């Protein structure tokens, strides 16, 4: 199966592209890790696959609607 056929079938079945699915999963995991409050931001970023906290924060805000600090202040 080609990548484009896989992506089309994936979206048909799950309603989102493979990249959107993985990004959503990463942010769900990041929210769990942030809620534990025992890890630094860079550690959370690396645990969910980002090499920098800046890239992670940008992606987190795009997906969640708030940066990690704002997310925690809201009381998740």
Secondary structure, DSSP 8 states (H G I E B T S, - for coil): --HHHHHHHHHHHHSS-HHHHHHHHHHHHHHHHHHH--S-HHHHHHHTT-S-HHHHHHHHHHHHSS-HHHHHHTT-
